[in-house]
Amino acid sequence: MAAFHVTDNGSVHSDVWERHPAGDEVLCLLSGAITVHLRGQVAEEAVTGALRAGTCWVVPAGHWHRLTVEEPGDLVVITPRANTTHQTVS
């Protein structure tokens, strides 16, 4: 579990796809606005969703995802980090 203030795309590593095979990741945005990007199995971006203050999003275990900051705010993240993998956005 982590809580941090997100100010820009650098604070959420928007240039990197990430996945957590050990379990779901819960994103709870306390303030601000972010976009959650989920990637499909053949590398295309499949789903994009808006996360606004007071809402949560569950990224299913093993799904590639990344975030972009629309408005600075405070984010709480709960995830098992074991075996997390990353790929640079191309």
VOSE-976609 format. One record per residue (C-alpha): residue number from 1; x negated, y, z. Coordinates in steps of 0.02 Angstrom, whole numbers, plus 50000, padded with zeros to 5 digits. Example, Ala and Ser with C-alpha at 12.3 -4.5 7.8 and 13.67 -1.06 7.14 Angstrom:
! residues 2
1/49385/49775/50390
2/49316/49947/50357
This chain:
! residues 90
1/50000/50000/50000
2/49937/50173/49956
3/50007/50349/49961
4/49928/50492/49866
5/49960/50660/49785
6/49958/50653/49595
7/49910/50814/49509
8/49876/50764/49329
9/49852/50613/49215
10/49676/50585/49283
11/49747/50551/49456
12/49850/50403/49389
13/49721/50338/49262
14/49841/50368/49117
15/49707/50315/48992
16/49701/50137/49062
17/49827/49995/49051
18/49836/49893/49212
19/49918/49731/49267
20/49934/49641/49434
21/49957/49453/49412
22/49973/49420/49599
23/50139/49511/49620
24/50257/49652/49576
25/50205/49833/49596
26/50330/49950/49679
27/50312/50135/49636
28/50406/50258/49747
29/50397/50441/49699
30/50427/50558/49845
31/50410/50720/49744
32/50367/50772/49567
33/50397/50674/49406
34/50301/50536/49318
35/50331/50424/49169
36/50304/50236/49181
37/50243/50153/49020
38/50259/49963/49002
39/50172/49872/48860
40/50243/49722/48768
41/50153/49558/48741
42/50082/49608/48571
43/50009/49773/48633
44/50148/49888/48576
45/50226/50003/48704
46/50395/49924/48742
47/50476/50024/48881
48/50453/50201/48946
49/50550/50263/49097
50/50562/50424/49195
51/50528/50417/49381
52/50592/50568/49475
53/50578/50621/49657
54/50668/50502/49773
55/50669/50355/49651
56/50573/50191/49636
57/50521/50076/49495
58/50466/49894/49503
59/50334/49839/49379
60/50351/49649/49365
61/50197/49544/49404
62/50082/49522/49255
63/50155/49665/49150
64/50037/49792/49074
65/50081/49968/49130
66/50014/50144/49148
67/50079/50310/49216
68/50079/50490/49156
69/50113/50640/49266
70/50251/50759/49210
71/50253/50862/49371
72/50129/50849/49516
73/50197/50757/49668
74/50176/50621/49798
75/50176/50437/49752
76/50182/50280/49860
77/50121/50118/49779
78/50143/49944/49850
79/50056/49801/49758
80/49944/49650/49786
81/49783/49704/49700
82/49703/49531/49687
83/49645/49493/49510
84/49703/49661/49441
85/49643/49688/49262
86/49622/49844/49155
87/49613/49889/48970
88/49573/50058/48897
89/49716/50139/48800
90/49672/50139/48616
